[in-house]
Amino acid sequence: YDITYGDWSSDVCSSDLSAVAIAGDRIEAVGPDASIERRPQDEEYDLEGMSLMPGMVQAHFHSHFGAFGDGVTAPALGLEAAPGYLSMLAAKNAENALLCGFTGAVGSSNAHVIDVSLKEAIQAGFVRGRRYLAGSREIVTTGEYSDYANNRNFFMQIGNTGLTYAVNGAEAGRLAGRTEAGRGCDVVKISAGPGHGSSPARDVMYPTTEELRALVEAVHTLGKRVRAHAPSRTSILECARAGVDIIDHADRIDEECVEAILDADATVVPSMLWSARFLELAESWDHEATPLPISEGFPESPAEVRARIARVREDYEYTCEAMVAAARAGVRMVVGDDFGTPIMPHGDYIPEMELYVKRLGLAPLEVIRWATLHGAELMGLGEEAGLIEAGRLADLVIVDGDPTIDIGCLGDRENLRAVLLGGEWVDNRLNRQAAQG
């Protein structure tokens, strides 16, 4: 393939014509165009004016979100439709992400073991998907915001709590970790602290340190990973110290948190698009005329809602500064957000990356590295994917334009000319030319 080839280990790109040869599921060779021998059976494509890049990874994937496109109508996430319907939606979302150039994903909280079933269906070839780490239910403690059954909906006497699983005590946390890992989940999720998106990050941690550490130890013993919803400073710090592998949101990250995250070699998923879009909606809303339905289960006056929105804005402005400092300090960042809501439907993935460029001031190539190399490292494929090098998996995306200049070009499906997963075409709208030699 004639391409403009980027050196992904630096911020320098070469304008020399290069060629990438693929054999089987691997990249066979990368080098000057004239140095790669053509064979009669080869397919050859001229990518003049296009860019070839590694496939991206969605690192916070709620597989069955977006059941009806109008928000959550059930008393708890995962109960808004029948499990069969949600499973088919998950399959559709998986295919959609692949066609958007995301050749890998890491699951976040989900109900009915849908992620495990999705991963197995992909591996069996029943579902058109991509490389996937299955997420678990969200482990919560009694009384916290996400404890649907005992908070807002206790009077319904719901037996199935959807994607949440309430536990209390160290031994219960240990059992919960073993249960989710034993069901086939690759990543076990815990709710560690309040805030993010539409709620301010109060500086508390939901589980006790003993509960958190017992769960992490149990999951790691079984060879699986732990991720945590951790917006508050205390939850970020304690999760890093406990060995949590993936810290979601990290709104109130600071220098001490950064040091702990680096010591733990943990990964941060900023997922800041949800906060930005919520604020855009909430701050323009006429709260006197029509209440905005964002309360934590209890009636709030317009003044109370506006005060909460102001605290969310304060968190967001803080995060915009702190996340840049954390990235500069060497914290491994990846992309992924709470897609599957009316203001953030599945498939609308690239605006998150644009936000990091336009709002945080990061270079497009750095954000692309979050989505490609860092995503591959998070999936345990750091030596197998994420770069265009000989011997690596041929998980590749071909796009019209140059995303290192305009990262937004990745967001137009018409610009995505082709996607390859393990050397096989997932989508191909390129013009083939005759092989020479």
Disulfide bonds with the S-S distance in Angstrom:
none
